[in-house]
């Protein structure tokens, strides 16, 4: 049977671990540690994605381990740097589009063409939404590749990015819309719980975000995509094979 995206599964998979409560508490606490805390949580989530990929049943993932704080920090650094650098480049492009579009709308409005200006404003809004979707579609495989290769330079394989987008573009868009509509509701529910639940909601949403990346990667591989080269597991006792043998 052909694989398909299971969007709500990205939230439910969190509870596959018998230690889901401690996982949520630990990653929620990470949100309270300035700067490095979110990187540590991301590092653990990168390990979760790799573990799910290596597990034949695609259900087993490691519990959060505070003893691996430094290891998580190092691993979470790479996707963060990729997102930062690439995001800055696209931010400049988006700023130019926004500024140019706003000045264009203002110029038309001042010329007495209010209906046209309103129409242009609506068009600009949808253009920005489209550009944002394209940016997210480009960044997703780069962040995923950085997470699994555990390197900065490994993310900038444009052949991989093009192939990944070509094979999963519809699902990437679906992922963006799914998170766009579900994440705010969970965040709001967390805020209503005296704001304490907001950190737990952030941890849960973060897991779903990375689980969707995992699903996209598995779908990409099923459709003939090239595996991302990953480092061999740290323990020789692991029953997994390195992707270089795929």
N, C-alpha and C positions, 0 to 999 in steps of 0.2 A: 504494500500500500504506500502510495506517495505521501511524503511528509507534508504537513501543513502547520501553520502557526497556531499555537494554542495560547492566545493572549492572556486569558484569565489564569491559565496554568502558571504564569510567571509569578503571580501572587501566591497561589496555592502551594507551589513547590517549596516555599520557605518552610512549611510545616512538615516536610519530609524528614527533616532531621529531628531526632528525639530531644535534641538540645536547642530547639528553636527559641525557647524562652531566653536562654543565656546568650544566644547569638543576637537576638534583638536588643537585649540589655547592653551587651558589649558594644555593638555598633552604634547604639543610641548614645552611649557614654562617649564614644569617639567624637560625636558631633560637638561635645562640650570642650574638647581640647583644641585650642586655637591652631589654625593652619595645618598642623601635622595630623590631627585627629581624623579629618575626612580622608586624608591620603592613606592612613592606616586601614580605615574601613574599605577603601577602594582596593587596597592590596589584598585584603581577605577575599573580596568579591572576585578579583581576578583569579585567585586560587580556586574559588568555587566553580567558576566557568571551566577552568582547566580540568578540575576533578570530574565534573559532570560529563565533559567530553571524553575523558578516558574511561569512564565507567560504562561497561556494556549495557547496563540497564538505565543509564542516564538519570539516576536518582540519588546516588551517593555523593555527598560533599562534606568536607571537613568542618568541624565546629570551630568557632573563633577561639584562638589560643593567644592569650596575652603574652605568653612566653615567646611568641614570634613577632612581637611588636616591631622590631627593627626590620625583620624580613618583609613584613607587610608594608612598612613605610617605603622601603626600597622598591618594592614591586608597584606600589600605587603611584610612585613618582613619575614613571614613564608615561602612562596614559594622561596624567595631569599635564605634563609638559607639552605633550602633543596637542592636547585640547587648548592649552594656553596659547601656544605659538600659532597654530592654525586658526584659532578663534580670533586672535588679534589681526591677522591678515584679512579675514573675512569681515571683521568689524570695520576696518578702514573702508572696504568696498561698500558695505551696507551704509556707512555714514555718508559716503559720497552720493549714493543713490537717494537716500532720505533727504539730504540737504538740497540736492538738485531738484528732487520732486516737490518738496515743500515750496521752494522759491518759485518753481514753475506754476504751482497752484495759486500762490499769492499774486503772481504777476497777472495771471488770467483773471483772477477775482477783481483786482484793481482796475483792470481794463473794462470792467462792466459785464464780464461773462460769468456771473455767479453760478448759473446752472452747469455751465461747462466746467467751472472750477470744482464744483461738488462731484461731478462725474469723474474728473481727473483724480480727485482725492480718493474716491472709491477704488479706481483702477490702481492707484499707487498702493493702497492698502493690500489688495490682492497680489500685486507684484511682490511686495515685501514678504507676504506669507509664502509665496512660491519660492522666492530666493532663500528664505529661511529653511524650507523643506529641503532644497537642494544642498544647502550648507550642511544640514544635519546628515543627509544621505552620504555626503563625501566624508564627513568627520567620523561617522560610526565605524566603518571598516578600518580607518587609520587608528582609532583608539583601541579597537579590538586587537589589531595586529600588534600594537605597542604592548598591550597587556599580556599577550601570549608569547611574544618573542622576548619580553622583558628587556626591551631596548628602545631607544629614541629613534635611531636611524631606521630600524626595521619597519617603522610605521609608514615610511614614505616610499612604498613600493606602488607606484601609480598603476602598474599593470594589474596588481591585486585589487586595488581600489576600483578600477574600471570593471574588472571581472565580477567583483562582489556586487557592485551596484547593478550591473547588467543582469545578474541572475536573481537578485532579490529586491529590486527597486520597489515593486508594489508592496512587498511585506515591510520594507523600511518605512514607507509612507504610512502604512497601517499601524506600525509600532508607534510612530510619532503621534498620530491622532489618538491612539489608545491611551498613551500616557497623558496626553493633553487633557483628556476628558476624565480619567480616573484618578490621577495623582492629586488634583486640587480637592476632590471630595475627601480623600483620606487625610490630607493635610488639615482640612477644615475640621474633620472629626477629631483629629489630634488636638487642635487648638481648643475645642470645646471641652476637652478633658483637662481643664485648668492649665493648658499649654504643655503639661508634662508629656502628654501623649503625642505631641508634635514631633518629638525626637524619635519616638518609637515608629511613628508613621513615616518619618524620613528614612529610617533604617529599612522598613518594609518596602517603600517605594524604590530605594536604591537597589535592593535585591531584585525586585521585578525588572528594573531597568537593565541590569546585567544578565538576568535570566533570558530576557528577550534577545540580547546580543548572542547568547549561547544558542538559542533556537535559530536565529538567523544564520549563524555559522554552520550549524548542522544541516540546515536547508541548502545553504550554498554548496556544501560538500556533496550532498545528495544529487545536486544538479550538475555535478562534474567540476566543481571548483577545486583549485589547488590548495592542499592543506597548508596551514601556517606552521613553519618550523618552530618547534618548541624545545626547550631544554629538557633533558632527561629528568625523571623524577628524582628528588633528592635521596630517597631511600631505595636501596636495592631490593627491599622486601615488597615493594609495590608490584602489583600484578599487571601494571599498565605497560604499554609499549610506547616508545617515542614516536612522534608523528613522522619522523624521517623514514619510517618503515611503511607508512601508509601507501 
